[in-house]
Amino acid sequence: MLVLRFAVAIVFDALAFIVWDVGTRPPLQLVRDVARGATVPAVLGRGVLRFITGFALLFLGAVIARPGMPTLRAFTLIETGMLIAALLVENLIGPDLRRRRRRTPA
């Protein structure tokens, strides 16, 4: 049951990274996108919604995983490992999911 709890938490963490698109966007490009988006209200609104959605998924992953960890120190170490695993998952499936989402009509 503990392994399932951690696996689900990793999935939520990976979904947060997919929503944030951290795997394909270099940091300088991210800063440019944020600066450009801050001047267009619709783009800024979508960006804020993406941030909130990603944060909620990341928080949900931590909430799901926390009961399986006896101490705060264990939580910090294990959560760090799970975030690294989530980044790997995002790197493997994130580009495909984003490509599929772009192809579907909005």
TORTOR-195456 format. One record per residue: residue in three letters; x, y, z of N, C-alpha, C in turn. Coordinates in steps of 0.2 Angstrom, whole numbers, plus 5000, padded with zeros to 4 digits. Layout:
REM residues N
   res    n_x    n_y    n_z   ca_x   ca_y   ca_z    c_x    c_y    c_z
   ALA      X      Y      Z      X      Y      Z      X      Y      Z
...
This chain:
REM residues 106
   res    n_x    n_y    n_z   ca_x   ca_y   ca_z    c_x    c_y    c_z
   MET   5004   4994   5000   5000   5000   5000   5004   5006   5000
   LEU   5010   5006   5004   5014   5012   5004   5017   5013   4997
   VAL   5019   5008   4993   5022   5009   4987   5017   5012   4982
   LEU   5011   5010   4983   5005   5013   4978   5004   5020   4980
   ARG   5005   5022   4987   5004   5029   4989   5009   5033   4986
   PHE   5016   5031   4986   5021   5035   4983   5021   5035   4976
   ALA   5018   5030   4972   5018   5030   4965   5012   5035   4963
   VAL   5007   5035   4966   5002   5040   4965   5004   5047   4966
   ALA   5008   5048   4971   5011   5055   4973   5016   5057   4967
   ILE   5020   5052   4965   5024   5053   4959   5020   5055   4953
   VAL   5015   5052   4952   5011   5054   4946   5008   5061   4946
   PHE   5006   5063   4952   5003   5070   4953   5009   5075   4952
   ASP   5015   5073   4955   5020   5078   4954   5022   5078   4947
   ALA   5022   5073   4943   5024   5073   4936   5019   5077   4932
   LEU   5012   5076   4934   5007   5080   4931   5008   5087   4932
   ALA   5010   5089   4938   5012   5096   4939   5017   5099   4935
   PHE   5023   5095   4934   5028   5097   4930   5026   5097   4922
   ILE   5022   5093   4920   5019   5093   4913   5015   5099   4912
   VAL   5011   5101   4917   5007   5107   4917   5011   5113   4916
   TRP   5017   5113   4920   5021   5119   4920   5026   5119   4914
   ASP   5026   5113   4911   5031   5113   4905   5038   5114   4907
   VAL   5040   5111   4912   5047   5112   4915   5052   5108   4911
   GLY   5051   5103   4907   5055   5099   4904   5058   5102   4897
   THR   5054   5106   4894   5056   5108   4887   5058   5115   4887
   ARG   5057   5119   4892   5058   5126   4891   5064   5128   4895
   PRO   5069   5131   4892   5075   5134   4896   5073   5139   4900
   PRO   5077   5140   4906   5075   5146   4911   5074   5153   4908
   LEU   5079   5154   4903   5079   5161   4900   5073   5162   4896
   GLN   5071   5157   4892   5064   5157   4888   5058   5158   4893
   LEU   5058   5154   4898   5053   5155   4903   5052   5162   4906
   VAL   5058   5165   4907   5058   5172   4909   5055   5177   4904
   ARG   5057   5176   4898   5054   5179   4892   5047   5178   4891
   ASP   5045   5172   4892   5037   5170   4891   5033   5174   4896
   VAL   5036   5174   4903   5032   5177   4908   5032   5184   4907
   ALA   5037   5188   4905   5037   5195   4904   5033   5197   4898
   ARG   5033   5193   4893   5028   5194   4887   5021   5193   4889
   GLY   5020   5188   4893   5013   5186   4895   5010   5191   4900
   ALA   5014   5194   4904   5012   5199   4909   5008   5205   4906
   THR   5010   5206   4899   5007   5212   4896   5000   5211   4893
   VAL   4998   5204   4892   4992   5202   4889   4988   5199   4894
   PRO   4982   5202   4896   4978   5199   4901   4976   5192   4900
   ALA   4974   5190   4894   4972   5183   4893   4977   5178   4894
   VAL   4983   5180   4892   4989   5176   4893   4991   5175   4900
   LEU   4991   5181   4903   4992   5181   4910   4988   5177   4914
   GLY   4981   5177   4913   4976   5173   4916   4977   5166   4915
   ARG   4979   5164   4909   4980   5157   4908   4987   5154   4911
   GLY   4992   5159   4912   4998   5157   4915   4997   5156   4923
   VAL   4993   5161   4926   4991   5160   4933   4987   5154   4934
   LEU   4982   5152   4930   4978   5146   4930   4983   5140   4930
   ARG   4988   5140   4925   4993   5134   4925   4997   5134   4931
   PHE   4999   5139   4934   5003   5139   4940   4999   5136   4946
   ILE   4993   5139   4946   4989   5136   4952   4987   5129   4951
   THR   4986   5127   4945   4984   5120   4944   4990   5115   4945
   GLY   4996   5117   4943   5002   5114   4945   5004   5114   4952
   PHE   5003   5119   4955   5004   5119   4963   4999   5115   4966
   ALA   4993   5115   4964   4988   5110   4967   4990   5103   4966
   LEU   4992   5101   4960   4994   5094   4959   5000   5092   4963
   LEU   5005   5097   4964   5011   5096   4968   5009   5095   4975
   PHE   5005   5099   4978   5003   5099   4985   4999   5093   4986
   LEU   4995   5091   4981   4991   5084   4982   4996   5078   4982
   GLY   5001   5078   4978   5006   5073   4979   5009   5073   4985
   ALA   5011   5079   4988   5014   5079   4995   5009   5076   5000
   VAL   5003   5078   5000   4998   5076   5005   4996   5069   5004
   ILE   4996   5066   4998   4996   5059   4998   5001   5055   5001
   ALA   5008   5057   5000   5014   5054   5002   5015   5055   5009
   ARG   5013   5060   5012   5015   5062   5019   5013   5057   5024
   PRO   5007   5054   5024   5006   5049   5029   5010   5043   5029
   GLY   5014   5041   5024   5018   5036   5023   5025   5037   5026
   MET   5026   5043   5029   5033   5045   5031   5033   5047   5038
   PRO   5037   5044   5042   5037   5044   5050   5039   5051   5052
   THR   5044   5054   5049   5046   5061   5052   5047   5066   5046
   LEU   5048   5072   5048   5048   5077   5043   5055   5076   5039
   ARG   5060   5074   5042   5066   5073   5039   5065   5067   5034
   ALA   5062   5062   5035   5061   5057   5031   5056   5060   5025
   PHE   5052   5064   5026   5047   5067   5021   5052   5071   5016
   THR   5056   5075   5019   5061   5079   5015   5065   5075   5010
   LEU   5068   5070   5013   5072   5065   5009   5068   5061   5004
   ILE   5063   5058   5006   5059   5054   5001   5055   5059   4996
   GLU   5053   5064   4998   5049   5069   4993   5054   5071   4988
   THR   5060   5073   4990   5065   5075   4985   5066   5069   4980
   GLY   5067   5063   4982   5068   5057   4978   5062   5057   4973
   MET   5056   5058   4976   5050   5057   4972   5049   5063   4967
   LEU   5052   5069   4969   5052   5074   4964   5056   5073   4958
   ILE   5062   5070   4960   5067   5068   4954   5064   5063   4950
   ALA   5060   5058   4953   5057   5053   4949   5052   5056   4945
   ALA   5048   5061   4947   5043   5064   4943   5046   5068   4938
   LEU   5051   5071   4939   5055   5074   4933   5057   5070   4928
   LEU   5059   5064   4929   5061   5058   4925   5054   5056   4921
   VAL   5049   5055   4924   5043   5053   4921   5040   5059   4916
   GLU   5041   5065   4919   5039   5071   4914   5043   5071   4908
   ASN   5050   5070   4909   5054   5070   4903   5052   5064   4898
   LEU   5050   5058   4901   5048   5053   4896   5041   5054   4893
   ILE   5036   5056   4896   5029   5057   4893   5027   5064   4892
   GLY   5030   5069   4895   5027   5075   4895   5027   5078   4888
   PRO   5032   5077   4884   5032   5080   4877   5026   5077   4873
   ASP   5025   5070   4874   5020   5067   4870   5013   5070   4872
   LEU   5012   5070   4879   5006   5073   4881   5004   5080   4879
   ARG   5009   5084   4879   5008   5091   4877   5007   5091   4869
   ARG   5010   5087   4865   5009   5087   4858   5002   5085   4857
   ARG   4999   5080   4860   4992   5077   4860   4988   5083   4861
   ARG   4989   5087   4867   4984   5092   4869   4984   5097   4864
   ARG   4990   5099   4860   4990   5104   4855   4986   5102   4849
   ARG   4986   5096   4848   4982   5093   4841   4975   5093   4842
   THR   4972   5092   4848   4965   5092   4849   4962   5099   4849
   PRO   4957   5100   4845   4954   5107   4844   4951   5109   4851
   ALA   4952   5116   4852   4951   5119   4859   4944   5121   4859
